[in-house]
Amino acid sequence: MKREDIRNIAIIAHVDHGKTTLVDELLKQSGVFRANQAVAERVMDSGDIERERGITILSKNTAVTYKDIKINIIDTPGHADFGGEVERVLKMVNGVILVVDAFEGSMPQTKFVLRKALELELPVIVCINKIDRPEARPAEVIDEVLELLMDLDASDAQLDCPFVFASARDGYALRNPEDEPKDMTPLFETIINAIPAPEGDPEAGTQVLISTIDYNEYVGRIGVGKVDNGSIRVNQEMVMVNHHDPDQCKKVKISKLYEFDGLNKVDVTEAGIGSIVAISGIADIRIGDTLCSPDDPRPIPFQKISEPTIAMHFLVNDSPLAGKEGKYVTSRHLRDRLFRELNTDVSLRVEETETTECFKVSGRGELHLSVLIENMRREGYEFAVSKAEVLYRTDEKGHKLEPMERAYIDVDDEYSGNVIQKLGERKGELLNMNSNGSGSTRLEFLIPARGLIGYRGEFLTDTKGTGVLNTIFEGYGPYKGDIQYRKQGSLIAFEAGEAITYGLFNAQERGSLFIGPGEKVYAGMVIGQNGKAEDIELNVCKTKKLTNTRSSSADEALKLTPPRVLSLEQCLEFIDTDEYLEITPKSLRIRKKILDPTLRKRAAMNHK
């Protein structure tokens, strides 16, 4: 049986092609908001970091009603680091809207998310967005998308997909680029005509596959999934089973049931096939679990979530300045917070180590882990992290394998030589090089994931901020050999105290400084980058000895170069394998793992 009054769709696209803005317009034009209601831009990006960076991190559910048909919409992330979110969400929907920028065309992440949708045999609507851009080239982008579909072995039905042209920012969609712009009606109509209604057997035993997890302080974990067969009611006795864990069979009871309406969850007592529901009251519900009727417990097959490729150690902060700025500083606080993150983030792994002070946290990429660090920092946590390291594997013959990335780089012609040289040093292999005739080049590299650690900042400097770097996980390949991360050494504070202009003035001749006068420092803290390869210890708390002929007012004539204040990402990129980054709600300090200079030298000798 088909349920004609529902459509379930996911919106997929590369980063910044306008998915979230498009959802905003669909919400506005379907009457979700009152006429005079003030609505934030990109209303679906509810997290602070999502708003500031303009990226979507967690997939979100919403629903709109058009001509009495309820359209459940899931907004998904575009970054490769959050690809785990996209893979799962597609199990809940009956079709996808692929959003492509009318100027940039199809990009690496477009290919990644589209491949997943085609593998699940989902019908596709292509929405060419941002056609109001002066440099838009919709006709060429159509060809690019069709070529991409052919490359990915799309079926004839998938190749015959409808194209819609839109400007999400200006709030209109068109069937042909020449039409008169009005509103989003052409897109609504295309969704209803091109996306099939959900099917299922309402008389069969209930089956609901949990595809995402929400978390709420008051009710705990909330499972979100689609009703595939039967119906689900409040207080119903169910059995929870899992395709990848055949031994699991647990009796549970549905205490609350919600459906989505606009941006809200609405209490319902019962939901039928095709409905996307949120279920609370099951404490240990996980992604991939299937809720079934007790008389016929059959799990729904579900692909395993991609494994993490990169890891960092999160440690209790033990520096001389520890505990002065953070609210939560103990190992118990750190442990509880990291394990709580597992409630909502399925691509993350947290493991305990030999000491209770340190936890190994693995994720999909640097961005994935830096978002977690930034969130914890804002909540008042104080801790330290080590340099990100990739997770290796070994094959049957005992060879070391490492994660490889495919990097697509768009740069102006004048910078391409520099980029090729830098990535060559980081064991990158140039696969393709195309010049588009308008002064820019697209490079395609296969590079070890560790070769990209700490490269983004350098890349933006080398291309004067004009380059675009996109990466996508390619799989595991043979180990490529050692890579030297940083050519310059660190400037290290020699003693604890407060940095003074006179001391800093002498120090700045050696390299670039990260601190200004008046900042607290301690022995072993990194205060700048040396111009040469080795580490140097400096005394920046040194004052000038005063005599009758030397006056203290002469200090005012000393000119200090403004310090280089590093952001969280830049700090994570800068730190080396023998350093930690100390993170507090107010400060970011780079320090050596071993603060004592004698012990540090001894350790370096033993290491050699």
Wavefront OBJ file of the C-alpha trace (Angstrom):
o trace
v 0.000 0.000 0.000
v 1.160 3.543 -0.782
v 0.597 6.449 1.549
v -0.193 9.299 -0.857
v -0.425 12.069 1.764
v 3.310 11.876 2.653
v 6.604 12.480 0.830
v 10.000 11.909 2.503
v 13.011 13.689 0.989
v 16.609 14.500 1.932
v 18.444 17.539 0.627
v 22.028 16.671 -0.328
v 24.790 18.861 -1.735
v 28.395 19.993 -1.527
v 29.350 22.544 1.153
v 27.928 26.061 0.610
v 25.690 25.224 -2.329
v 22.634 26.492 -0.443
v 20.846 23.465 1.090
v 19.933 25.120 4.372
v 18.784 28.369 2.739
v 16.575 26.328 0.381
v 14.919 24.587 3.353
v 14.311 28.030 4.921
v 12.360 29.126 1.848
v 10.304 25.916 1.685
v 9.385 26.463 5.351
v 8.471 30.122 4.807
v 6.391 29.545 1.692
v 4.445 26.625 3.121
v 3.113 28.862 5.899
v 5.092 27.395 8.818
v 5.825 30.881 10.157
v 3.245 33.590 10.922
v 3.202 36.516 8.499
v 4.797 38.878 11.036
v 7.163 36.354 12.678
v 10.842 37.308 12.808
v 12.796 34.343 11.449
v 16.559 33.915 11.707
v 18.476 33.221 8.514
v 19.373 29.519 8.031
v 16.908 28.623 10.769
v 17.825 24.910 10.498
v 21.433 25.551 11.603
v 20.544 25.774 15.270
v 24.010 25.296 16.841
v 26.167 28.363 17.562
v 29.115 26.926 15.641
v 26.853 26.027 12.701
v 25.709 29.652 12.522
v 29.165 31.209 12.880
v 30.887 29.010 10.337
v 27.898 28.791 8.007
v 28.040 24.983 7.920
v 25.595 22.239 8.824
v 27.023 19.657 11.237
v 24.044 17.531 12.277
v 21.252 16.470 9.955
v 17.924 18.029 10.983
v 14.335 16.987 10.397
v 11.493 19.319 9.509
v 8.160 19.006 7.760
v 6.013 21.258 5.568
v 2.507 20.807 4.194
v 1.668 21.591 0.575
v -1.830 20.952 -0.814
v -2.623 18.649 2.149
v 0.472 16.518 1.477
v 3.011 16.405 4.284
v 6.599 16.690 3.025
v 9.197 15.491 5.563
v 12.503 17.212 4.764
v 15.915 16.280 6.142
v 18.696 18.855 5.799
v 22.071 17.075 5.678
v 25.676 18.280 6.129
v 27.943 18.850 3.125
v 31.383 18.431 4.713
v 33.173 15.111 4.197
v 33.894 14.994 7.963
v 30.161 14.653 8.622
v 29.538 12.135 5.830
v 28.461 9.599 8.476
v 25.347 11.714 9.002
v 24.365 11.634 5.320
v 24.754 7.877 4.820
v 22.261 7.032 7.552
v 19.657 9.633 6.755
v 19.110 8.308 3.231
v 17.540 5.150 4.705
v 14.576 7.244 5.889
v 13.659 8.874 2.584
v 12.110 7.916 -0.767
v 14.041 10.446 -2.861
v 16.617 13.225 -2.747
v 16.977 16.780 -3.959
v 20.533 17.287 -5.179
v 21.420 20.976 -4.865
v 24.190 22.184 -7.197
v 25.633 25.696 -7.387
v 24.908 27.261 -10.801
v 28.478 28.594 -10.983
v 30.646 25.995 -9.187
v 28.904 22.998 -10.742
v 29.419 19.493 -9.397
v 32.077 19.217 -6.674
v 33.711 16.240 -4.861
v 31.151 16.077 -2.088
v 28.314 16.225 -4.653
v 29.730 13.012 -6.076
v 30.042 11.351 -2.655
v 26.459 12.030 -1.528
v 24.980 11.314 -4.952
v 26.730 7.934 -5.138
v 25.150 6.963 -1.798
v 21.682 7.962 -3.052
v 22.063 6.055 -6.345
v 23.244 2.909 -4.535
v 19.980 2.970 -2.556
v 18.094 3.403 -5.888
v 16.536 6.682 -4.789
v 15.010 8.982 -7.428
v 16.791 12.335 -7.747
v 15.529 15.875 -8.364
v 18.382 18.167 -9.444
v 17.984 21.718 -8.166
v 20.425 24.147 -9.781
v 20.647 26.868 -7.150
v 22.020 30.442 -7.135
v 20.935 31.130 -10.739
v 20.751 34.821 -9.731
v 24.578 34.918 -9.590
v 25.954 37.108 -12.387
v 28.437 34.385 -13.397
v 25.863 31.538 -13.283
v 26.160 28.959 -16.105
v 23.111 26.689 -15.683
v 23.318 25.039 -19.146
v 26.896 23.818 -18.599
v 26.097 22.687 -15.050
v 23.240 20.488 -16.389
v 25.786 18.741 -18.639
v 28.193 18.312 -15.695
v 25.477 16.729 -13.535
v 24.378 14.368 -16.322
v 28.012 13.359 -16.887
v 28.369 12.716 -13.155
v 25.214 10.538 -13.172
v 26.619 8.543 -16.086
v 29.998 8.167 -14.305
v 28.171 6.766 -11.286
v 26.258 4.210 -13.412
v 22.831 5.731 -12.778
v 19.868 3.742 -14.119
v 17.826 5.083 -17.058
v 15.087 6.218 -14.671
v 17.629 8.102 -12.548
v 19.181 9.711 -15.649
v 15.741 10.966 -16.648
v 15.595 13.118 -13.511
v 13.748 16.455 -13.428
v 15.789 19.679 -13.272
v 14.581 22.715 -11.330
v 16.330 26.124 -11.353
v 16.216 28.152 -8.145
v 17.484 31.094 -6.210
v 16.951 30.044 -2.606
v 18.100 33.452 -1.393
v 15.472 35.282 -3.466
v 12.842 32.608 -2.797
v 11.869 31.346 -6.245
v 12.138 28.191 -8.361
v 11.623 27.750 -12.141
v 11.128 24.819 -14.475
v 13.031 26.637 -17.243
v 15.679 29.337 -16.697
v 13.711 31.704 -19.001
v 10.482 31.568 -16.929
v 9.239 34.522 -14.896
v 10.380 34.140 -11.235
v 7.485 33.907 -8.738
v 7.849 31.526 -5.796
v 8.811 27.966 -4.843
v 5.689 26.335 -6.348
v 7.570 24.590 -9.236
v 9.828 22.863 -6.680
v 6.889 21.787 -4.478
v 5.073 20.408 -7.558
v 8.194 18.543 -8.737
v 8.642 16.958 -5.279
v 5.055 15.683 -5.261
v 5.180 14.379 -8.849
v 8.722 12.945 -8.970
v 9.226 11.492 -5.477
v 7.256 8.297 -4.858
v 4.955 8.014 -1.869
v 6.227 5.712 0.894
v 5.064 2.087 0.629
v 4.526 -0.566 3.274
v 2.104 -3.076 4.669
v -0.112 -1.490 7.340
v -1.396 -4.908 8.452
v 2.098 -6.444 8.950
v 4.111 -6.401 12.160
v 5.613 -3.009 13.063
v 9.125 -2.203 11.805
v 10.893 1.105 12.506
v 14.604 1.520 11.667
v 16.335 4.151 13.833
v 18.442 6.341 11.532
v 19.389 9.292 13.735
v 19.591 10.004 17.446
v 18.577 13.220 19.137
v 19.384 13.931 22.772
v 17.504 15.942 25.319
v 18.565 16.624 28.927
v 15.036 15.882 30.219
v 14.025 12.731 28.328
v 17.468 11.347 27.360
v 17.964 9.698 23.988
v 15.354 10.154 21.275
v 15.412 7.774 18.285
v 14.283 9.120 14.910
v 13.225 6.764 12.130
v 10.632 5.912 9.499
v 7.755 3.486 10.019
v 8.384 0.874 7.292
v 5.550 -1.529 8.086
v 2.579 -1.674 10.431
v 1.877 1.186 12.811
v 3.378 2.382 16.073
v 1.438 3.521 19.171
v 2.254 5.052 22.534
v 2.595 2.377 25.294
v 3.083 -0.341 22.660
v 5.251 -3.284 23.717
v 8.100 -3.685 21.190
v 11.291 -5.679 20.661
v 14.552 -3.938 19.749
v 16.811 -5.911 17.353
v 19.857 -5.030 15.226
v 20.992 -6.317 11.813
v 24.708 -6.243 12.763
v 24.165 -7.720 16.228
v 21.998 -10.869 15.812
v 22.084 -11.688 19.553
v 20.368 -8.439 20.551
v 16.675 -8.869 21.386
v 15.367 -6.552 24.046
v 11.813 -5.819 25.182
v 11.020 -2.104 25.254
v 7.972 0.131 25.640
v 7.208 3.321 23.684
v 6.576 6.022 26.274
v 6.259 9.028 23.927
v 5.852 9.453 20.198
v 6.353 12.628 18.157
v 6.026 13.668 14.539
v 7.685 16.714 12.973
v 5.673 19.772 12.025
v 7.654 22.771 10.815
v 10.463 23.177 13.334
v 8.585 21.561 16.204
v 8.007 18.043 17.467
v 4.320 17.349 18.000
v 2.989 14.665 20.370
v 1.022 11.957 18.574
v -0.592 8.774 19.908
v -0.168 6.704 16.743
v 1.732 6.833 13.419
v 1.360 4.726 10.282
v 3.627 3.613 7.423
v 5.818 6.287 5.836
v 5.678 8.601 8.862
v 8.976 9.854 10.242
v 8.691 9.638 14.019
v 10.752 10.467 17.093
v 10.548 7.978 19.955
v 11.569 8.628 23.549
v 11.648 6.388 26.594
v 14.257 3.829 25.454
v 17.487 4.579 27.306
v 20.014 2.647 25.208
v 18.510 3.053 21.728
v 21.218 3.225 19.025
v 21.440 4.029 15.353
v 20.744 0.897 13.311
v 18.348 -0.624 15.851
v 14.996 -1.821 14.495
v 11.870 -1.653 16.677
v 9.563 -4.587 15.825
v 6.391 -6.257 16.991
v 7.269 -9.058 19.480
v 5.532 -11.695 17.331
v 7.711 -11.048 14.241
v 11.085 -9.497 15.178
v 12.959 -8.992 11.882
v 15.733 -6.364 11.756
v 16.006 -4.081 8.722
v 19.447 -4.321 6.988
v 21.562 -1.272 7.630
v 25.001 -0.261 6.407
v 27.722 0.081 9.004
v 28.818 3.591 9.837
v 32.188 4.554 8.320
v 35.083 4.089 10.685
v 37.010 7.113 12.029
v 40.357 7.887 10.358
v 41.974 10.351 12.763
v 42.560 10.405 16.542
v 43.635 12.811 19.278
v 44.319 12.413 22.978
v 42.182 14.552 25.307
v 43.918 15.022 28.661
v 43.318 16.698 31.986
v 45.147 20.033 31.933
v 48.201 19.816 34.206
v 50.021 23.037 33.284
v 51.109 25.558 35.959
v 48.108 27.741 34.986
v 45.587 24.864 35.195
v 42.191 25.317 36.800
v 42.174 29.120 36.770
v 39.772 29.759 33.883
v 37.672 26.623 33.414
v 34.551 25.502 35.250
v 35.009 21.759 34.605
v 38.606 20.628 35.031
v 38.744 17.089 36.511
v 39.087 13.785 34.674
v 35.567 12.828 35.774
v 34.121 15.951 34.124
v 36.116 15.270 30.954
v 35.093 11.607 30.846
v 31.369 12.328 31.382
v 31.351 15.008 28.692
v 33.138 12.880 26.062
v 30.890 9.865 26.669
v 27.830 12.137 26.544
v 28.898 13.270 23.063
v 28.537 9.646 21.907
v 24.778 9.982 22.484
v 24.423 12.123 19.377
v 27.615 11.748 17.335
v 27.845 8.266 15.833
v 31.073 8.790 13.873
v 32.975 9.492 17.098
v 34.829 6.913 19.217
v 36.043 7.495 22.785
v 38.431 5.006 24.389
v 39.951 4.966 27.855
v 43.746 4.675 28.047
v 46.091 3.236 30.705
v 45.764 6.398 32.788
v 42.487 7.858 34.001
v 43.673 11.346 32.989
v 43.744 10.680 29.232
v 41.162 9.600 26.611
v 41.691 8.679 22.975
v 39.060 10.364 20.789
v 38.739 9.315 17.128
v 36.738 11.065 14.425
v 36.323 11.531 10.676
v 38.688 14.499 10.283
v 40.228 17.590 11.849
v 37.057 19.657 11.406
v 34.980 16.974 13.139
v 37.232 17.007 16.233
v 37.738 20.788 16.286
v 33.956 21.323 16.421
v 33.784 19.060 19.505
v 36.712 20.939 21.122
v 35.092 24.326 20.435
v 31.749 23.155 21.882
v 33.409 21.877 25.061
v 35.410 25.045 25.424
v 32.257 27.178 25.266
v 30.588 25.006 27.889
v 33.387 25.853 30.365
v 35.659 22.795 30.044
v 39.407 23.077 30.481
v 41.641 20.333 29.057
v 44.605 19.664 26.742
v 44.794 17.853 23.398
v 47.652 16.246 21.471
v 48.427 16.531 17.762
v 45.945 14.720 15.524
v 47.308 11.395 14.266
v 45.853 9.091 11.647
v 44.664 5.588 12.493
v 46.691 2.927 10.688
v 45.648 -0.593 9.771
v 47.556 -3.689 8.655
v 46.597 -6.047 5.828
v 46.775 -9.867 5.876
v 50.471 -9.817 4.951
v 51.307 -7.457 7.801
v 51.854 -4.377 5.596
v 51.036 -1.017 7.181
v 48.061 0.762 5.568
v 47.017 4.371 6.065
v 43.895 6.404 5.170
v 44.167 8.159 1.787
v 42.275 11.254 0.674
v 41.449 12.499 -2.785
v 42.025 16.269 -2.794
v 40.517 18.598 -5.398
v 42.159 22.000 -5.522
v 41.088 25.098 -7.488
v 43.820 27.754 -7.623
v 44.889 30.662 -9.812
v 47.544 29.539 -12.326
v 50.305 31.585 -10.645
v 50.000 29.570 -7.384
v 49.654 26.066 -8.856
v 53.438 25.389 -8.914
v 53.755 26.213 -5.229
v 50.795 23.985 -4.279
v 52.136 21.038 -6.327
v 55.544 21.380 -4.647
v 54.086 21.572 -1.105
v 51.779 18.574 -1.604
v 54.623 16.631 -3.252
v 56.646 17.091 -0.038
v 53.639 15.743 1.887
v 53.619 12.545 -0.248
v 50.783 13.748 -2.505
v 50.521 12.215 -5.977
v 49.227 14.490 -8.760
v 46.574 12.589 -10.740
v 45.053 15.314 -12.906
v 45.631 18.915 -13.878
v 43.113 20.906 -15.933
v 43.283 24.575 -16.821
v 39.887 26.112 -17.490
v 41.260 28.919 -19.654
v 40.161 31.758 -17.345
v 43.373 31.841 -15.318
v 42.593 29.091 -12.815
v 43.646 25.438 -12.606
v 41.978 22.406 -11.035
v 44.416 19.899 -9.505
v 43.494 16.421 -8.331
v 45.759 14.664 -5.819
v 45.825 11.347 -4.005
v 47.418 12.099 -0.655
v 47.752 10.391 2.761
v 45.300 11.877 5.292
v 48.242 12.776 7.577
v 49.755 14.815 4.724
v 46.763 17.167 4.973
v 47.009 17.608 8.757
v 48.084 21.190 9.318
v 48.050 22.061 5.614
v 44.883 24.152 5.212
v 46.287 27.280 6.880
v 49.484 27.074 4.834
v 47.412 26.547 1.679
v 45.398 29.738 2.254
v 48.620 31.705 2.839
v 50.244 30.261 -0.311
v 47.227 31.131 -2.488
v 46.599 34.539 -0.830
v 43.218 33.243 0.396
v 41.872 32.566 -3.114
v 42.385 28.776 -3.304
v 39.637 26.206 -2.685
v 40.593 22.819 -1.207
v 38.091 19.957 -1.022
v 38.913 16.464 0.158
v 37.091 13.167 0.210
v 38.033 9.888 1.883
v 39.305 7.407 -0.711
v 40.025 4.318 1.424
v 43.154 2.723 2.907
v 46.383 2.448 0.893
v 50.017 1.368 1.519
v 52.045 3.531 3.949
v 53.870 6.251 2.012
v 56.793 6.961 4.334
v 57.583 9.646 6.917
v 56.440 13.242 6.479
v 58.061 16.227 8.160
v 55.185 18.371 9.429
v 56.897 21.583 10.371
v 60.136 23.053 9.131
v 60.444 25.714 11.839
v 61.025 25.165 15.544
v 59.245 26.717 18.522
v 60.229 29.630 20.733
v 59.837 28.391 24.313
v 59.511 30.414 27.520
v 62.385 29.803 29.911
v 60.689 30.727 33.195
v 57.272 31.472 34.684
v 56.045 35.032 35.058
v 54.537 37.835 33.005
v 55.795 38.740 29.536
v 57.474 42.168 29.495
v 58.051 44.480 26.510
v 61.843 44.427 26.939
v 62.005 40.619 26.945
v 59.602 40.328 24.001
v 61.538 42.941 22.007
v 64.666 40.794 22.219
v 62.669 37.628 21.457
v 60.948 38.916 18.324
v 64.235 39.020 16.398
v 64.213 35.198 16.548
v 60.832 34.649 14.881
v 57.119 35.486 15.109
v 55.528 35.744 18.560
v 52.103 34.424 19.660
v 51.846 36.558 22.823
v 51.947 40.234 23.746
v 53.167 42.066 26.881
v 51.321 41.349 30.148
v 50.413 37.758 29.302
v 51.198 35.033 31.828
v 53.748 32.455 30.709
v 55.374 29.376 32.266
v 58.516 27.352 31.595
v 57.955 25.044 28.622
v 55.160 27.150 27.085
v 55.494 27.854 23.356
v 55.383 31.615 22.820
v 56.221 31.822 19.116
v 57.612 30.222 15.995
v 61.356 30.225 15.364
v 62.647 31.301 11.975
v 64.990 28.280 11.968
v 64.439 24.552 12.421
v 65.429 24.116 16.072
v 63.589 25.016 19.295
v 65.033 27.920 21.332
v 64.378 28.838 24.954
v 63.978 32.537 25.688
v 63.408 34.640 28.764
v 60.518 36.985 27.957
v 60.036 38.012 31.601
v 63.471 39.678 31.646
v 63.507 43.308 32.779
v 66.228 45.816 32.014
v 68.703 46.493 34.810
v 68.356 50.146 35.775
v 71.342 52.392 36.666
v 71.692 56.146 37.008
v 72.338 56.492 33.306
v 69.638 54.081 32.128
v 66.064 55.259 32.564
v 63.006 53.047 32.474
v 61.197 55.523 30.184
v 63.478 54.478 27.292
v 61.426 51.246 27.204
v 58.543 53.170 25.676
v 60.580 53.615 22.506
v 60.754 49.832 21.919
v 58.485 48.854 19.043
v 56.850 45.422 19.189
v 55.456 43.706 16.134
v 51.808 42.741 16.882
v 51.656 39.055 17.954
v 50.174 36.368 15.673
v 47.000 35.362 17.498
v 46.176 31.793 16.426
v 42.623 30.465 16.118
v 41.747 26.980 17.411
v 42.227 25.431 13.934
v 45.572 27.187 13.478
v 46.759 25.955 16.892
v 45.738 22.374 16.059
v 47.607 22.678 12.774
v 50.694 24.242 14.380
v 51.354 21.860 17.287
v 53.955 19.188 16.742
v 54.046 15.618 18.035
v 55.977 16.626 21.208
v 53.516 19.410 22.104
v 50.033 19.779 23.617
v 47.426 22.449 23.093
v 46.029 23.687 26.402
v 42.392 24.737 25.966
v 40.420 26.859 28.434
v 37.242 28.917 27.898
v 39.398 32.068 27.643
v 42.815 30.982 26.344
v 44.599 28.689 23.925
v 48.192 27.947 24.928
v 50.656 25.717 23.113
v 53.133 23.934 25.392
v 55.743 21.205 25.287
v 54.615 17.808 26.634
v 57.670 17.835 28.957
v 57.906 21.249 30.590
v 61.278 20.777 32.312
v 64.076 21.699 29.842
v 66.587 19.137 31.174
v 64.110 16.248 31.048
v 62.990 17.417 27.620
v 66.538 17.317 26.221
v 67.091 13.899 27.776
v 63.895 12.554 26.199
v 64.935 13.954 22.801
v 68.337 12.238 23.084
v 66.709 8.894 23.955
v 64.257 9.296 21.099
v 67.099 9.589 18.610
l 1 2 3 4 5 6 7 8 9 10 11 12 13 14 15 16 17 18 19 20 21 22 23 24 25 26 27 28 29 30 31 32 33 34 35 36 37 38 39 40 41 42 43 44 45 46 47 48 49 50 51 52 53 54 55 56 57 58 59 60 61 62 63 64 65 66 67 68 69 70 71 72 73 74 75 76 77 78 79 80 81 82 83 84 85 86 87 88 89 90 91 92 93 94 95 96 97 98 99 100 101 102 103 104 105 106 107 108 109 110 111 112 113 114 115 116 117 118 119 120 121 122 123 124 125 126 127 128 129 130 131 132 133 134 135 136 137 138 139 140 141 142 143 144 145 146 147 148 149 150 151 152 153 154 155 156 157 158 159 160 161 162 163 164 165 166 167 168 169 170 171 172 173 174 175 176 177 178 179 180 181 182 183 184 185 186 187 188 189 190 191 192 193 194 195 196 197 198 199 200 201 202 203 204 205 206 207 208 209 210 211 212 213 214 215 216 217 218 219 220 221 222 223 224 225 226 227 228 229 230 231 232 233 234 235 236 237 238 239 240 241 242 243 244 245 246 247 248 249 250 251 252 253 254 255 256 257 258 259 260 261 262 263 264 265 266 267 268 269 270 271 272 273 274 275 276 277 278 279 280 281 282 283 284 285 286 287 288 289 290 291 292 293 294 295 296 297 298 299 300 301 302 303 304 305 306 307 308 309 310 311 312 313 314 315 316 317 318 319 320 321 322 323 324 325 326 327 328 329 330 331 332 333 334 335 336 337 338 339 340 341 342 343 344 345 346 347 348 349 350 351 352 353 354 355 356 357 358 359 360 361 362 363 364 365 366 367 368 369 370 371 372 373 374 375 376 377 378 379 380 381 382 383 384 385 386 387 388 389 390 391 392 393 394 395 396 397 398 399 400 401 402 403 404 405 406 407 408 409 410 411 412 413 414 415 416 417 418 419 420 421 422 423 424 425 426 427 428 429 430 431 432 433 434 435 436 437 438 439 440 441 442 443 444 445 446 447 448 449 450 451 452 453 454 455 456 457 458 459 460 461 462 463 464 465 466 467 468 469 470 471 472 473 474 475 476 477 478 479 480 481 482 483 484 485 486 487 488 489 490 491 492 493 494 495 496 497 498 499 500 501 502 503 504 505 506 507 508 509 510 511 512 513 514 515 516 517 518 519 520 521 522 523 524 525 526 527 528 529 530 531 532 533 534 535 536 537 538 539 540 541 542 543 544 545 546 547 548 549 550 551 552 553 554 555 556 557 558 559 560 561 562 563 564 565 566 567 568 569 570 571 572 573 574 575 576 577 578 579 580 581 582 583 584 585 586 587 588 589 590 591 592 593 594 595 596 597 598 599 600 601 602 603 604 605 606 607 608
